């Protein structure tokens, strides 16, 4: 499962510009994943893209 998760995040880092912006803004991976964990614990998102957009809006990133 860890290898699959690593593969998915690697593909996102290559192909998804909003994901790339979020990773740059939040810096360290542990900060990014801790934020994702906290958000998904309390909010049900329709899709990963909805999560990325929510995070970008909270950080005032242009997307």
N, C-alpha and C positions, 0 to 999 in steps of 0.2 A: 504494500500500500504506500509506503514511503517513496519508493521509486516511481510509482504512478503519479503521486502528488508532485514530486520533483519534475517529472516530465511535463505535467500540465502547466506548472508555473513557468517552466522554461519556455514553453510554446507561447504562453501569454506575454512573457517578457519580450519575445521576438515579434509578435503579431498585433498586440493590443496597445494602442497609443495611450489610452486612459490608464490602463494598468501601469504602463511605463512611467507616466507622470506621477501616479500615486507612489510608486516605489522610490522615485527620485526625491519626492517631497518628504516622505517619512524616513528615508535613510535606511537604517538598519532593518534587516528582515524581521527580527524579533518584535520590533515596534509595530511593523506592518501587520504581522500575524496576531499579535495581541489585540490590536484594534479590530481586526476582522473577527476574532473570537468574541470579543465583547459585544460587537454589533449584532452578530448572528445569534448570540445567546438571547437577546431581547427583541429582535425585530426579524420578522419573516420576509425575506426579499423574494420577488418573483423570479429573479435570475441573478447570475453573477454580474451581468452588466448593470442591473439595478443597484447592486451593492457598490460597485465601483463608482457609479454616478452619485450615489448618496455620500460616499466618502469624499469625492471630489468637490461636491457642493459644500460640505462641511469645512473643507480646507480652502475654499474659494479659488479652486483651480479652474481655469478656462478649459472647456472641453467642447 
